[in-house]
Amino acid sequence: MKIFNWINIRLLLVFGLAIFLYAFSSERNAHRKIKKAEVVFDNPSELFISPESVNKLLIEKNSPSGTVAKENLDLNKLEKAVNAHEMVEKSQIFVSVDGVLRAMVKQKTPVVRVFDETGSFYVDYEGKKMPLSTLHTARVPLVTGDLMAKDSAALHEVFRSVHDDDFLKKNIVGIKVNPSGSLEMSNRNFDYVIDFGKPINIERKFRNYKAFFQKAAQDSTIKKYKKINLRFTQQVVCTK
């Protein structure tokens, strides 16, 4: 019976010590001063926003980082401030165990660049307007015409389809939105016009175009064409 009691006492002591150490560690961690702020981008080779701009947002929402205790940081507030930036898609902000305030930032992804009467801007992967950046220029198709008066959801599907396909992304450099809503596209290396028609049957039309291009490029007839008509999903009609 004594042995049983002694074992219980030892277990209680160990359990109590563990609770004490955890509470002590949590208390010290909560009062730890933030040493510095660090910004990490998902694609650091193509920055549309500088790390300094993100740091500025973090500082504006708090006192200088060196004077802020971890327990006084409102991480949700910081994330909302960074996410509100016109170049940012989403962010995750946390404090590392070594006292560094880290901001993991995913930038918006531009898929086309629009030219209209208001100026020039990008449209991102989610179909939202994105301003140009002084730091980096995205190599995306140039779009002209009235985008607002057309089926924006279908247009954005076309834009995303071009962006997501390696072949189309390299070859399609321009998209014109006609008043009727039909689309005309231009190729990087050839002078012909791609008559895409209305933004319907998008996947099928692009599949037909890639099959045509592969065959025409092999037999060298591709340079002879002035227009490639994709309106008919069962065939590609070419005009010399």
N, C-alpha and C positions, 0 to 999 in steps of 0.2 A: 504493500500500500504506500509505503514511504517512497519507494522508487517511482511509482506512478505519479505521486504528487510532485516529486522533484523534476520529473520530465515535463509535467504540465507547467511548472514554474519557469523552467528554461524556455519553453516554447512561448510563454507569455512575455518573457524578457526580450527574446529575439523579435517577436512581433511588435512589441512596444518600441524597440530600438529602430526597427524599420520604419515605423510610422513617424518617429521623431526625425530621422534623417530625411525622409521624404518631405516633411513639412519644412524643415530647415532649408533644404535645397530649393523648394518652391518659393520660399520667402526671399532667399538671396537672389533667385532668378528673377522674381518680380521687381525687385529693387535695383537690378543691374542697369547701369547706364548704357545707352546705345552708343557704341564706339563710332560707327560710321554708317552711311547708307550706300548700298551697292545696287546697280541696275543691270539686269541680265535680259537681253533680247533673244527672241526665238530665232531670228535671222540677222545676226550682227553684220553680215556682209552687205545688207541692203537696208540701211537705216533711213526712215522717213522722219524720225524724231530723235533728237540727241539725248544721251544719258543725262546731260546737264538740265534739259527741260523737264525730265521726270523728277530729278532731284529737287528742282525748284518747286514742283508741285508738292513733294513730300515735306519740304521745309515750310512752305506757306501754310500748311495745315497743322504744323507743330512748332514748338520752340526749336532752336538749333539742336540737332540730333544728340550732341554730346551732353546736353543738359536734361534729356528726357529719360525718365525711368521706364522700363518695359511695361510696368503695370499701368502707366498713364497713356500708353499709345492706343489710339482707336484705329485698328487695322482696317475695319470696314469703311471708315471715313476716308482713309488714305486710298483704298482701292476704288471707291466711288470717284474720288478726285482724279485719279489717273485714268480710269475708264471713260471719264467725260471728255478726255482729250480727243480731238478729231482724227488723230492718227492711230489711236489705240483701239483694238478690238476687245481685249480683256487683259486683266492683270491679276496676279496673285502676290500678296505682300505678307511677309512674315519676319520674325526675328529669329535668327539662328542661335544655336547654343553658345556661340562665342560672342554674342552681343552685336551682330551686324544686322541692320535693317535691310532686307533684300526685297527688291521689286522684280518679279518675273513678268516681263511684258511681251504680249503677242500683238504685233502690229496688224493693222488692216491690210488686206491683200488686194491691191488694185488689179482689175482684169481688163479694163479699157480706159482710154483717155478721151474725153468728150470735148469737142469744140463747138460752141454755139454762140448766140448773140450776147450771152452774159460773160463769156470768157472761156477758160479751159479748166477742167477738173477731172479727177478720176471717178470711176464707179468701182466700188470694192466688190468682193466676192459675195457679200450679202445683198448687193443691189443698192447700197447706200452711197450717197455722194461723199467723196473724199477729196480734200484740197491737194494741190500740188505741194511738193516739198522742195526746199532750197538745198537739201542735203543729197537727195538721190532722185534720179528720173527713171521711172519704170519703163521697160521696153514692152509695151502692150499695144494692141491695135488702136488706131485713131478712129474715132467715131464722129460722124457729122450727121446733121439732120435734126428733126424735132423728136426727141425721145419721149417727152412728157405726154404727147398726144397719142401715143401708141400703146400697145399691150406691153407694159413694162415687165411683167413677169416672164412673158415669152422672150422678150429681148434679153433679159438677164440670163435666161437659160442658154441662149445662143452664146452670150459672152462667156459664161462659165464653161460651156462645151469647148470653146476655142482654147481657153486657159488650161483646161485639164488634159488636153490632148497634145502630146509632144510635137507631132507633125503639124497640126493646125497652129499651135502656138508659134512655131518657127516660121510658118509660111503666110499666115493671114496677117496683113499689116494695116488694113483699112476696112471699115464697114460704114456704108452710107445708108441712112434710113430715109427712104423716099416718102413723099406725102401720102402715098397709098398704103404705107406700112410694109412694103416689100423691101428687101435688103440687097445691096450690091456690095461685093467684097473684092479686095485687090490682093494679089499675091506678091510676095517679096521679090521674086526673081523673074517674073514674067508679066507681060503687059495686058494680058486678057482680063476681062471683067467676069466675076463669078455672079451670075444672076441667081440668088438664093431663093427669091420669092418671099412669101410671107413666112414668119417664124413658126412654122408648123412642121411636123415630121422631121424634126431637127436631127436626130441621131441617124435616121435613114439617109437624109440628104448628105450629111458629112461623110458617111460611109461610102456612098456612091462617088463623092468627089475624090476621096482618097484612092479608091479603086481605079478611077479614071486617070488620076495623076500618075500612079505607079505604072500603068500600061503606056500612057502617052510619053512619059519621060524615057521609057526604055526604047521605044522606036523613033524617038526624036521628032515626033509630030507635034509636040506640045507648043513649040514656038510659032506654029502656023495659025493658032486659034486667037480670035479676038473676043469671043464670049463663050463662057461655059454655063449652060442653062441647067440648073438643078431643080426647077419647079416641078418637074415630073418625077415622082419617086421611083418609077419603074425603069427609067433610063436617063442618061446624061446626053443632052443635045448640045453639040459644039458648032460654033459658027466661025468660019475663016474670014 
